[in-house]
Amino acid sequence: MSKLIGLTGGIGSGKSTAGAILTNLGACLIDADRTAHEIYLPGKEGHRCVVDRFGSKVLGPDGAVDRSLLGEIVFRDQEALADLNAMIHPLVRQEVAGKIDDVVGDDPDAVIV
């Protein structure tokens, strides 16, 4: 039976170090932050949702969501932040769940962080 370990903490608390140690011990690391970044890529549903809600003004020259520009909007406007979270969080959860399923499918005894 697989084991799922949640690893959380503030900035600079050692999450990356702990994740690297656990990976070296054989665990599979699924990085929710990295997954969230992937959701903003052109062609992904998160990208479409962000552009639909905030317009092309949040895109960089390469057409990708510029997270700094988006942050300038949402961290000044609680409603905009709530909208962003309501769009992106379910997509991240869905993507992480799919990654977990993939790992468990390959190794039913996996340790997943």
C-alpha contacts under 8 A as a table, 3 or more apart, distances in Angstrom:
res1	aa1	res2	aa2	distance
1	M	108	P	5.75
1	M	109	D	4.79
1	M	110	A	7.50
2	S	104	V	6.74
2	S	107	D	7.86
2	S	108	P	5.48
2	S	109	D	4.22
2	S	110	A	4.71
2	S	111	V	5.69
2	S	112	I	7.48
3	K	109	D	7.25
3	K	110	A	6.38
3	K	111	V	4.73
3	K	112	I	6.09
4	L	111	V	6.03
4	L	112	I	4.83
4	L	113	V	5.97
5	I	111	V	7.44
5	I	112	I	6.02
5	I	113	V	4.68
6	G	113	V	5.79
7	L	15	K	6.77
7	L	19	G	7.75
7	L	113	V	6.58
8	T	15	K	6.71
9	G	13	S	5.81
9	G	14	G	7.67
9	G	15	K	6.47
10	G	13	S	5.46
11	I	14	G	7.98
12	G	15	K	7.55
14	G	17	T	5.15
14	G	18	A	6.03
15	K	18	A	5.11
15	K	19	G	5.93
16	S	19	G	4.99
16	S	20	A	6.06
17	T	20	A	5.11
17	T	21	I	6.24
18	A	21	I	5.12
18	A	22	L	6.19
19	G	22	L	5.14
19	G	23	T	6.03
19	G	29	L	6.72
19	G	113	V	7.33
20	A	23	T	5.01
20	A	24	N	6.09
21	I	24	N	5.07
21	I	25	L	6.35
22	L	25	L	4.99
22	L	26	G	6.54
22	L	27	A	5.48
22	L	28	C	7.97
22	L	29	L	7.97
22	L	113	V	7.82
23	T	26	G	5.08
23	T	27	A	4.57
23	T	28	C	5.91
23	T	29	L	6.36
24	N	27	A	7.15
26	G	111	V	7.54
27	A	110	A	6.91
27	A	111	V	4.87
27	A	112	I	5.60
27	A	113	V	6.67
28	C	103	V	7.77
28	C	110	A	7.28
28	C	111	V	6.20
28	C	112	I	4.78
28	C	113	V	6.06
29	L	112	I	5.94
29	L	113	V	4.81
30	I	96	V	7.21
30	I	99	K	7.38
30	I	100	I	7.80
30	I	112	I	7.20
30	I	113	V	6.09
31	D	34	R	5.32
31	D	35	T	6.21
32	A	35	T	4.86
32	A	36	A	6.07
32	A	92	V	7.09
32	A	96	V	6.76
33	D	36	A	5.05
33	D	37	H	6.37
34	R	37	H	5.06
34	R	38	E	6.32
35	T	38	E	5.04
35	T	39	I	6.40
35	T	92	V	6.47
35	T	95	E	7.24
35	T	96	V	7.18
36	A	39	I	5.15
36	A	40	Y	6.97
36	A	88	I	7.60
36	A	92	V	5.65
37	H	40	Y	5.54
37	H	41	L	7.20
38	E	41	L	5.43
38	E	44	K	7.94
39	I	44	K	5.79
39	I	45	E	6.83
39	I	46	G	5.04
39	I	47	H	6.66
39	I	88	I	7.73
39	I	91	L	7.36
39	I	92	V	7.18
40	Y	44	K	6.47
40	Y	45	E	7.68
40	Y	46	G	5.07
40	Y	47	H	4.50
40	Y	50	V	7.89
40	Y	64	A	7.21
40	Y	65	V	6.07
41	L	44	K	5.65
41	L	46	G	7.50
41	L	47	H	5.79
41	L	64	A	5.83
41	L	65	V	6.91
42	P	47	H	5.65
42	P	48	R	7.66
42	P	63	G	6.86
42	P	64	A	5.64
42	P	65	V	7.71
43	G	47	H	6.74
43	G	48	R	7.31
44	K	47	H	5.41
44	K	48	R	6.64
45	E	48	R	5.10
45	E	49	C	6.16
46	G	49	C	5.05
46	G	50	V	6.09
46	G	87	M	7.24
46	G	88	I	6.14
46	G	91	L	7.15
47	H	50	V	5.24
47	H	51	V	6.19
47	H	64	A	7.64
47	H	65	V	6.69
48	R	51	V	5.24
48	R	52	D	6.00
49	C	52	D	5.07
49	C	53	R	6.17
49	C	87	M	6.86
50	V	53	R	5.21
50	V	54	F	5.74
50	V	55	G	7.26
50	V	65	V	7.87
50	V	84	L	7.25
50	V	87	M	7.99
51	V	54	F	5.25
51	V	55	G	4.52
51	V	56	S	5.74
51	V	58	V	7.31
51	V	59	L	7.93
52	D	55	G	5.78
54	F	57	K	7.20
54	F	58	V	6.77
55	G	58	V	6.47
56	S	59	L	5.33
57	K	69	L	7.87
58	V	65	V	5.80
58	V	66	D	5.65
58	V	67	R	7.55
58	V	69	L	5.40
58	V	70	L	5.44
59	L	62	D	7.59
59	L	63	G	5.36
59	L	64	A	5.42
59	L	65	V	4.49
59	L	66	D	5.19
59	L	69	L	7.78
60	G	63	G	5.35
60	G	64	A	5.60
60	G	65	V	6.14
60	G	66	D	5.23
61	P	64	A	7.52
65	V	70	L	7.53
66	D	69	L	5.42
66	D	70	L	6.28
67	R	70	L	4.92
67	R	71	G	5.84
68	S	71	G	4.96
68	S	72	E	6.27
69	L	72	E	5.19
69	L	73	I	6.78
70	L	73	I	5.33
70	L	74	V	6.30
71	G	74	V	5.18
71	G	75	F	5.66
72	E	75	F	5.82
72	E	76	R	6.60
73	I	76	R	5.65
73	I	77	D	6.39
73	I	80	A	7.25
74	V	77	D	5.09
74	V	78	Q	6.57
74	V	79	E	7.79
74	V	80	A	5.10
74	V	81	L	4.52
74	V	84	L	7.68
75	F	78	Q	6.84
75	F	81	L	6.56
77	D	80	A	5.30
77	D	81	L	6.31
78	Q	81	L	4.98
78	Q	82	A	6.09
79	E	82	A	5.04
79	E	83	D	6.15
80	A	83	D	5.02
80	A	84	L	6.18
81	L	84	L	5.06
81	L	85	N	6.11
82	A	85	N	5.13
82	A	86	A	6.04
83	D	86	A	5.11
83	D	87	M	6.29
84	L	87	M	5.19
84	L	88	I	6.01
85	N	88	I	5.24
85	N	89	H	5.46
86	A	89	H	6.03
86	A	90	P	6.99
87	M	90	P	6.51
87	M	91	L	7.09
88	I	91	L	5.21
88	I	92	V	6.23
89	H	92	V	5.10
89	H	93	R	6.18
90	P	93	R	5.08
90	P	94	Q	6.07
91	L	94	Q	5.07
91	L	95	E	6.10
92	V	95	E	5.11
92	V	96	V	6.03
93	R	96	V	5.19
93	R	97	A	6.01
94	Q	97	A	5.14
94	Q	98	G	6.24
95	E	98	G	5.07
95	E	99	K	6.31
96	V	99	K	5.02
96	V	100	I	6.18
97	A	100	I	5.05
97	A	101	D	6.16
98	G	101	D	5.04
98	G	102	D	6.20
99	K	102	D	5.03
99	K	103	V	6.33
100	I	103	V	5.19
100	I	104	V	6.15
100	I	112	I	7.39
101	D	104	V	5.15
101	D	105	G	5.92
102	D	105	G	5.07
102	D	106	D	6.39
103	V	106	D	5.20
103	V	107	D	6.03
103	V	108	P	7.74
103	V	110	A	7.10
103	V	112	I	7.96
104	V	107	D	4.88
104	V	108	P	4.64
104	V	109	D	7.16
104	V	110	A	6.26
105	G	108	P	6.12
107	D	110	A	5.30
